Amino acid sequence: MRNTHLWLSGLLMTGLLFSIIGCNKKDDPKPEEQTTTVEVKTVTSLEAQEKVYVNLTTGQQLLADEINATNWDVSFLGKDRTITVAVNSGTEGTGTAGAQLVEVGFDDLKTAPENGYLEGSEATGDYMKWSNYTGSTTEPKHAVLPKPGITMVIKTADGKYAKLQIISLYKGNPNTTTAEFADLTTRPEFGYFSFRYATQTNGSRNF
């Protein structure tokens, strides 16, 4: 009889142990469900009369004679009213970076796409794909204003993922609702990049 009690007690203890283990495993979030904290960095009024190359992990800004296949991710050029944003690949660089435009706001974008990345300047295309030109009938007239609902998603040269939003293309990131900006004679100079970005350094696609 005593052996029977010991046997039953052993079964109960074993069942309890498996129950505890099972609860712990169930409560652990899957890797893709874990929350991530990614620092958002802002660059204001980047002058790029000559092409400027940016490393989205370190924040370092480089000129043409300083770059190699892996130390930059995205480049900016704003000269003679020509705006070009490109990544380190294809005809623009010897790296393996890629990018694409997604119709999701910067803050709302929580996961980078797995596929669909393009090379070089093709990745972001003509800047009017991510900006609006107001023309002669909409105030402020003849202005180029980035679309807030478009985010550039970049796969960096070393395989990380970043998201980037162009905020302004005018010197000093001016308030575009002011009379000073509306007046073409007092409007700040065009061709300066203000943008914010966040880079996930743990290798995941989550922001």
N, C-alpha and C positions, 0 to 999 in steps of 0.2 A: 504493500500500500504506500509505504514511504517512497519507494522508487517511482511509483506512478505520480505522486505529488511533485517530486523533483523533475520528472520528465515534462509535466505540464507547466511548471514554473519556467523551465528552460525554453519551451515553445513561446510562452508569453513574453519573455525577455527578448528572444530573437525577433518576434513580431514587432515589439516596441522599437527595437534598434532599426529595423528596416523602415518602419514608419517615420522615424526621425530623419533618417538618411533621405528618404523619399521627399519629405517636406523641404529639407534644405535644398535639394536639387531643383525642386519645383520653384522655390522662391528666388533662385539665382537668375538674374536676367540674362537673356541671350546676348552675345557680343553686339549684335546689331541693334539691340534695344537699349543698350546702356547710353546714358546721357553723356554728352561731350561739352566741354567748354573750350571755345576757340576765341582767341583774342582778335578783336577787330582793330585794325590800324588804319589811320587816315593820312593821306598825303595831300597837301594843299598847294596848288599853284606850281606844279612841276613844269619848269621851262624846258622845252625840248626842240629848240631850233636845230640842234643836232640830236640824233637819235639817242635816247637814254634807255638803258637796259636795267631792269629791276629784278632782283632775287626776292621772291615772295616768301621765302623762309627767313632770311636774315634782314630783309628790308634794304639791303645795300643797293645803291644806284651806281651804275658803271657806264663808261663811255666805250666807244668801239674798240679802242686799242687795249682795253682791259678784259675783254670777254673771252670765254672759251665754251666748250660744248656743254658744260654743266653748271656754270656759276651764274646764269641768269635764266629767267622764265618768260618775261613779257617785256616788250619794248614799246616806247612811245615816241612819236614824231609829230610835231605841230609846226609846220613851216609853210609860208606862202598860202595860208588858209587851207592847207592840206593836212588832214588828220589821219594818222595811221597807228593802229594798235596791232601788234603781231606777237607771236610766240616763237620760242626757240626751236625751230624745225623748218623743214621744207626749204624754200628759197630765202628764208630770213635767218636761219641759224643751223648749226651742225648738231643740235641736241634733239631730244625726242619729246619735247613738250607738245601739248595739244590744247585746244580750247573749243568752246562752242557757246552760242548764245541761247539762253533759256528764258521763256516768258514767265518768270517767277521773280517777285521782288526779292531784294537782297536779304532782308530779315526773314522772309518766309521760306527761303531755300534752306532746307535742312540736310539734304543728301545730294551729293554730286552724281550725275548720270554715270552709269557704268561704261556706256559706249557712245559713239557719235562725235568723237573729238577730231578736229581738223588741224592742218598744219599751217605754220607761217602766218601771213596776213589773211589768208583765206579763212582762218579760224573765226575771226571777228567780222570780216568783210568790210564793205564800205561803211563809214561811220554813220551814214544816214539810216542804217539798219537799227542802230541803237540810240539814234537821236531824232528830234523833230526840227525841221526848219519852219519858222513861223511865217515867212513870206511877208507880203505887204498889207495883209488884211487883219492879221492877228497880232495883238500886243503881247510882249514887246516885238516890234517889227524887225524882220531880218535878223533874227537870233537863232542860234543853234542850241537847243536844250536837250540834254540826255533824257531818255525815257526812264522814269523811275521803276517801271515794271519789267525791265530787262536786266539780267545778270549775266556776266561773263563767268563761265566755269572753266577753270584752267587745270590741266594736269601738268604738274611742274616737270622740269628737266630731270629731277631725281625721283619721279613717281609719286609725289604727294598730290593732294587735291586742294585747290583754293577757289574762292569765289571773289569776284571783283565787280564793283559798281562805279561807273563814271558819274561824278556828281556835277562837275562844271567844266567847261572848256574856255573859261575866261579868267584872266589874271586876278588873283585874290579871291576866287570863288564868291563873286558879288551877289547881292540880293537882286534877283531879276525882276522884282515887282516895283523897284524904285524908279523915280523920274530920271535919275542919273543914268540908269541902265537903259531906259527907254529911249533916251536921246543918243543918237549915234555919234554925236560929237563928244560926249562924255562917257560913253560906254567903255569899260576896261578892255584891254587888248585881248584878242582871240588867239587861241592856240596854246593855252596853259592848262594842264591836266590836274584836276582835283578828283581824287577817287578814294574809296575805302575798300579794304580787302581783308579776308580772313583765310588763314592757311591751316589745314589740319595736319599736324606733324606726326600723328601716331600711325599714319598709313591707311586709315580708314577713309571712307567717303562721307562721313558724317560731320556736320558743322554744328 
